Amino acid sequence: MTVYIIEGKLIKIVEDKNVDEILKELKDFTGYIKLSIRRDKGFEEGYIFLKNGVVVGYYYNYNDIEAFGDKAIEYIERMKNNKPIIEVYEYPIEKLNTMMDVYKEMFLSKDVKKSSEKEVESEKKFHYYDIVLMIPEGKPLKMNVGKEYTDYLKGYTLVEIFKKDEDGYKKGYIVYKDKTPILAAYEYNNKVLFGKEACFMIKKLLSYPDIVVDIFEYNEDKVEILIEYYPQMALVDIESLKEDDEISEDNDIEDTKEEISEEIEEIEEEIPLDKEKLLEKLNITLPDEESIENLIKNVFEPSYEELEGIKKDLEEKIRSYLESCKYVKSFEIDMEVYYNEGYHCVCNIKIIPKSLLGFIFYRGRLFRNIKVEKIKKDIEDILSQYVIEINPKINIEIVQK
């Protein structure tokens, strides 16, 4: 039987890693894992299909052996122990449904749909709002940190999770007070969820391997703005949270009062003192203009490491786009990201097109006619979707070799 596996979107390739560990990471994931081992007679291949994180099918092929569904499990379990190359491919649900219709024998006979169908039914009952979600920006703390973002939660922080699919961006927003999530929102296709319903979808979003997670410093003022405009975001009783903070602050204030009283008693013994001597006695140094300028700069301007993180993130997005262009043979990206009363990006790209018949004749060869303005516009659109507002300058050069 000739089997054609509909190709999905390649998410990652890994070696020397346990297959079952990867399967555990792919909660709510739809697509397939391809296992490959080089043998004397070619490649031994195994496929594991998933729907919403649940394994729904298997396919195995090597030399003259071909196995489907339940019968392929034994072969694939054996492959798992031989350190295969592991490729993870994502499917839109339509492609998986097509595979299930065309190759029914690959998919398990037992009912694996119930749990995913229950989740789909739950999602249908969610209350989506048709509104434009405006989240106040924070100061970038750590960009593209991955799923280990909990290591950076201190004070007020905003965690943004986003993923691009065929229809646009899925975005999740969680505001933390230390390690406690206090506000949540989820946005997709101009529809917005709040609170616990948003958390449900954000949890699904975090199960994908190709998400981007960014962390921003936040403060109480921004939290109050969100509560005022989107009270549905609240996951906890914000007022009681404030009361806890106030109790802690009151204790700190009492301790500080005692310290100040002791200082004042000492000072009163030496009255009269002028302003300068009083400040000196209290060990207080007033900042000069240069210190104030530096303080403002440190608060509002990103560090070199933060700019490098943004640069790396943008390069990955542009690289992914160019690799998907079927008329591009190879390319070089030279990018600079800097801050000057806003974030700026200068990107110089050299593109070598594929040589194909029927198009441009140049130096004795035929090339595809690449539309530079379209590529430039597509890249600008990609940058405009970035979590931070970027002012881009894109230069594209077509190099014929």
Summary of the structure (lengths in Angstrom):
residues: 401
radius of gyration: 28.3
end to end distance: 42.9
largest distance: 101.1
contacts: 1094
relative contact order: 0.08
helix: 39%
strand: 32%
